Amino acid sequence: RHKNLAIAIWDYERVILQNFSEVYKVKCLNHTRYEGTYSSINEAAPGHVSLIIVSNIRNKNAVDPLKPRTSLVTLYDIEAFISKIKSPYVNLYVNNPLFEEVKVKFNVMLRAGFDKGIYQKKLEEAIIQFLSPWAFEKGSDIVFGGKIHKSVILHFVEEQEYVDYITCFEMYHIVPD
């Protein structure tokens, strides 16, 4: 359908996925100038196209599977490849995604018979897996622009079989820059 031309959003995404097997997902943002940091995002930039590349971390030893990053070599290769088939009037930017972190802080009382040392670590791991399923579950997808509510995390923690009750629950949204 794209006929090796990058014109529409769909074209950019499919051409990259078709030609770069190490790429898991691509998000094309038209009319957006994104140079890799929050301070460099301009969402009202006609003639600019930003491509956000997520590497395939399956069966690989990623540096940080919670924040899958694509190597600079691959990003440059993608940019060089797309530059050949895009319109000459398009300014192209190819970058890794920005990851926003969530930090939770709370007091937890475990049910009788559960060791605090073991189940505290188990609860931490369960929360990490819940918030970033793509790093642990096969078939889970990375969602661009996803949202998580405090009540969802609180409910998840309360539903663990070894948790009796929670107090002083706080959630922090950590944004780079």
Secondary structure, 3 states (H helix, E strand, C coil): CCCCCECCHHHHHHHHHHHCCCEEEEEEEECCECCCCHHHCECCCCCEEEEEEEECCCCCCCCCCCCCCCCHHHHHHHHHHHHHHECCCCEEEEECCCCCEEEEEEEEEECCCCCHHHHHHHHHHHHHHHHCHHHCCCCCCCCCCCCCCHHHHHHHHHCCCCEEEEEEEEEEEECCC
